[in-house]
């Protein structure tokens, strides 16, 4: 008997690994256009390309040799903000700003307050931004800026959201905080008995919190978040001590973050530190293109490799086993970074159903 099966032909895509002649560890990346990308790394190092990754400029921030830049936010090829993750008591809780393309950097924030550990930064526009830190005296540490990061003000303690015992945010790649829309912001946590998502709709002035079914503990929880519309978003995570653990690590929300459903496991399995959106558009994308169900993909990355989904996180395809800690897409072009100078670039992910493959089984 001949049994004829029609099986989906798997979608394919691949990162191109770039040789940038450095061995620094990198966990911060921000692509602001297909050709302009900024990267933050260890030893006070910043990298930038303005020609789509063909060449890279390397900058050393003066007085920051011991800083580990875990998050970076750029406005254009001249202006950018770099955040150092480290113990404040050792002088490593710092934020720097450049206005001349990285040639010089100004120290715009520093604190030695006991317990402060900065985790990530993000901006709603060229002026309003937010910086997140681990809980201090039982409440998340939050800084705000209204002048493009030139100055920062701590949110008063009475306005900061309360944390559970042991609850914290992950500074692995600066992706546990997401500013989106006109005034919304989301924070993903772990470290305690449950993984939670904090959300604010008024620039961080007031907060609500939602419990999620993602596994959490001292080394596990939510690491990254991304929304592709006002109501629809995703959170990814896992355990940084068990980076290949085969358990579900994807959360989905359809109500703006009020509730979250445990959806699926990425392929390859294991910790995912961030998630972003690939848009099937050309290099003129400016961030305003309408996202339709057939022209975007969700991409997640972590130490065990990266994955992409064409069905809003229900199923996943492998993008390779390169251990990228962070990624950033501008339209159809994405950049990803990892340890020992690892940088990847991708500019094509098929968002169409492939022709089905004919399989003949003889019995």
Buried (B, 14 or more C-beta within 10 A) or exposed (E): EEEEEEEEEEBEBEBEBBEBEBEBBBBBBBBBBBBBBBBBBBBBBBBBBBEBBEEBEBBEBEEBEEBBBBBBBBBEBEBBBBBBBBEBBEBBBBBBBBBEBBEEBEBBBBBEEEBBBBBBBBBBEEEBBBBBBBBBEEBBBBBBBEEBBBBBEBBEEEBBBEBBEBBBBBBBBBBBBBBBEEBBBBBBBBBBEBBBBBBBBEBBEEBEBBEBEBBBBEBBBBBBBBBBEEEBBBBBBBBBEEBBBEBBBBBBBBEBBEBBEBBBBBBBBBBBBBBBBBBBBEEEBEEEBEBEEEBBBBBBBBBBBBBBBBEBBEBBBBBBEBBBBBBBBBBBBBBBBBBEBBBBBBBEBBBEEEEEEEEEEEE
